[in-house]
Amino acid sequence: MVDLPTALLLLFTATAAVTDFRKHKIYNWTTYPGILLAFVVHYVRNGWNDEYPGLEDSLKGFAVCGGLMLVCFVFFGIGGGDVKLIAMMGAFLGLERGIEALLWTFVLGGALGLATLIWRVGLWRLVSGAVRHVLWSLRLVSWLPLTVDERKQLQPPLFLAPSALAAVVIVCFRLTQYL
């Protein structure tokens, strides 16, 4: 049987995954109520304590996961909806499991991005281009800048919310023992 916080988290994350996949957006009407509900549910169930899933652990998960994503937003161009989604996951899961879900989200998102890149460009073309770039860089003793076309090919659209949904399932149902 799935407990209430897990069911709510799955619902909000699945909603974000659908809207991210369809419209490339994670809406505030998904993340803000999710964050507030996480705080309320954890406070009602266990009050203010550091044990999972107390409000203190929920706030720590929200702050650390949201803070890490805020750094990614500032320096790496991650979307604002992704920041709020991962912060919401931290609020529901607490500090330790929130960080675990964040890491799984990035691993799965990176794998999905690489698969998309291989699908769009082709494995042989991707590997030969990388080898050519490395060899030219070694010969010139400096990094050879990418052309505009090469840069465009290396930026496929990434959907972080579906990866976050898979990460939530992995963490909540303790699937790491099978991976």
N, C-alpha and C positions, 0 to 999 in steps of 0.2 A: 504494500500500500504506500502511495506517495504522500508525504506530509504536505501541509498547506504552503509553506515557503517554497518548496521544490515545485509544486504545481503552479504557483504564481510565476515563479521564475521561468519555467518552461513556457508558459503562456505568453509572457511579455517578450521573451527572447524569440519565440517562434513568430510572433507578430512582427518584430523588428526584422527577422530574416526574410519574411515575405515582402515587406515593403522595401527592404534594401535590394532584394533581387529584382523586383518589378520596377521600382522607380529610382533606385540608387539613393534612397533617403531612409534615415531612421528618424522618425518623427518624435517631437517632444511629448506628444500625447501618449506615446508608448513609454518613454523613459522616466519622465517626471513622476507620474503616478506609481510606477514600479519602484522608484527609489523611496518615495514616501511610504508605500505599503510595506516595503522591506523593514523600514525603521519601526513602523507601528506593530507589525506582526512580531518582530523580535522583542520589542519592549513588552508587549502583552504576554508573550509566552514565557519569557525569562527575566524580564526587568532589566535593570542596569547591572550587568556583570560581564566579566571578561570571557566567560565560558561560551562556547558556541551553543546556541545562536543568540546570545544576549545582545542588547542594544550597543554596548561598548564595542564588541567584536564587529558588529555590523557597521558602525561608524568608522572603525579602523579599516575594514575592507573597502568601504566607500572611498575613504581619503587616500589610501595607498594605491588602489587600482585606478581611481580617477586621476590621481596625481601623476602616476606613470604614463597614463594615456595623454594627459595634458602636455607632458614633455614631448611625447610623440606628435601631438598636434602642432606644437610650436616648431619643432625641428624637422619633422619628416612629412608633414602635410596630411596626417590622418584626419578624417572628417570629424566634425564636432559631434555628430550623432554616434559615432563609434566611441568617442570619449565617454559620453553619457551612458551608453549601453554597457561598457565594461565597468564603469562606476556603479551602475545598478547591479551588475553581477556581483561585485564586491560587497555591496550592501546586503544582498541576499545570502551570499555564501560565507561572509566573514573574511578575515585577513588571509589565513593560510589557504583555504580552498579557493578564495577569490584570486589570489596570485597564481595558483595552479591552473585555474580556468583561463586566466589571462595568457599564461604561457602556452597552454594548449591551443588557444585561439590563434596566437601568432604562428605556431607550428603548422596547424591545419590551414590557415590562411596563406602562409608561404608555400605550402605544398600545392594548394589549389591554384595560386598565382603562377607557380612554375609549370604546372600541368597546362594551364591556359596559354602560357607563353609558348610552350612546346607545340601545342595544338595550332596556334596562330602562325608561328614562324617556321616550325619544323625543327626536329632535333638536330639533323645534320647541319642545317644552316646556322642554327644557334651555336653549336659547338665549334664549327669552322670559323665563324665570326669572332668568337671569344679567343680562340687560339691565334687567329690572325692579329687581333688587337694586342694580345700579350707579346707576340713576337715582334711586332712593330714597336711596341713600347720599350722592349728590351734593346732593340736596335737603336732607337732614338734616345734612350736613357731618359725618357719622360713619357708621361701618359698621353696617348693619342686620343684626342677628344672624339666623341661619337658624332656622327652626322645627325641632322634633324630627323631623317627617316629612321635611323637606327634607334634614336631616343624614343620616337613614337611607338615603334614595335615593342620596346621594353616596358611600356606603361599600359598593360592591359587593365581593364576595370577590375578592381578587387571588391569582393563582397565579404566584408568582415563579419557581418551578422550571422550568415549561415555557419561560418566557422565557429562563432561564439555559441551558437545553438548546439553544435556537435560537442564543443568543449564542456558545456553545461551538462550534457548527457553523460559524457565521460566522467566528470567529477562527481556529479550527484549519484550516479549509479555505480560508482567505484569500478569502472571498467578498466582502469589502469592495470589491474591484476591480470587481465587477459591480453594486454598489449605488449 
